[in-house]
Amino acid sequence: MMDGADLYTLVDEEGNEKLFELVDVLDEDGKVYFALIPHIEDPAALLEGEVELVVLQAITDEDGNEILEPVESDEEYERIADLFIARLDEDEDDEDEDGAAE
């Protein structure tokens, strides 16, 4: 397990619980979005294939609790997912440059 990882348990439509890891948070147009990937114990497994990116929107319920819910429209989901992917690619490029300088 990764040290300091922010883990979330999400429940799918069939009631199955799956563990996800928070990779980024984005505040866009007054809304807060979370990008999560399935939690994998072995980081090397992440390099073996495509990783599912889940984008959820944080909302506040009537009791003042923050909850995560799916993004309502496909267009909004695609726009926010593209922003997250660009940010993650940028972070990866920065890490590559830092590693090359050492």
C-alpha positions in Angstrom: 0.0 0.0 0.0 1.3 3.5 -0.8 2.2 5.7 2.1 0.0 8.7 2.5 -2.5 7.6 -0.2 -6.0 9.0 0.0 -8.2 6.0 -0.5 -12.0 6.0 -1.1 -14.4 3.2 -1.2 -16.9 3.6 -4.1 -20.0 1.5 -4.6 -21.1 0.6 -8.2 -24.6 0.2 -9.5 -24.6 -3.5 -8.5 -23.6 -2.6 -4.9 -20.0 -3.8 -5.2 -17.4 -1.9 -3.2 -14.1 -1.0 -4.9 -11.2 0.8 -3.4 -9.9 3.9 -5.3 -7.0 6.2 -4.8 -7.3 10.0 -5.1 -4.8 11.4 -7.7 -5.9 15.0 -8.1 -8.5 17.6 -7.1 -9.6 20.4 -9.4 -11.7 23.5 -8.7 -13.2 24.5 -12.0 -16.1 27.0 -12.6 -17.0 27.0 -8.9 -17.2 23.2 -8.7 -14.8 20.8 -7.1 -13.9 17.6 -9.0 -12.0 14.5 -7.8 -9.9 12.3 -10.1 -9.5 8.7 -8.8 -8.0 5.5 -10.1 -8.5 1.9 -8.9 -6.2 1.2 -5.9 -3.5 -1.3 -6.9 -1.2 -2.8 -4.2 1.7 -3.3 -6.7 2.7 0.0 -8.4 4.4 -1.9 -11.2 1.0 -3.2 -12.2 0.1 0.4 -13.2 2.6 0.3 -15.9 1.2 -2.9 -17.5 -1.9 -1.4 -19.0 -4.6 1.3 -19.2 -5.8 2.8 -15.9 -9.4 3.7 -15.5 -9.8 7.4 -14.5 -13.0 8.1 -12.5 -14.1 11.7 -12.2 -16.6 12.7 -9.5 -18.0 16.0 -8.4 -18.1 17.0 -4.8 -21.4 18.4 -3.6 -22.8 19.3 -0.2 -26.0 17.6 0.9 -28.8 19.1 2.9 -27.0 18.1 6.1 -23.8 19.9 5.1 -21.8 16.7 4.4 -19.6 16.6 1.3 -20.4 13.7 -0.9 -19.1 12.6 -4.3 -21.4 12.0 -7.2 -21.0 11.3 -10.9 -20.7 14.2 -13.2 -24.1 14.7 -14.8 -23.4 15.5 -18.5 -21.1 13.6 -20.8 -19.8 16.9 -22.2 -18.9 18.1 -18.7 -17.3 14.8 -17.8 -15.1 14.8 -21.0 -14.0 18.4 -20.4 -13.0 17.8 -16.8 -11.4 14.4 -17.6 -9.3 16.1 -20.3 -8.2 18.8 -17.8 -7.2 16.1 -15.3 -5.3 14.1 -17.9 -3.4 17.3 -19.1 -2.5 18.0 -15.4 -1.3 14.5 -14.8 0.7 14.5 -18.0 2.3 17.8 -17.0 3.2 16.4 -13.6 4.7 13.3 -15.2 6.8 15.5 -17.6 8.0 17.6 -14.6 9.0 14.4 -12.8 10.9 13.2 -15.9 12.8 16.5 -16.1 13.6 16.4 -12.4 14.9 12.9 -12.6 17.0 13.7 -15.7 18.7 16.6 -13.8 19.8 14.4 -10.9 
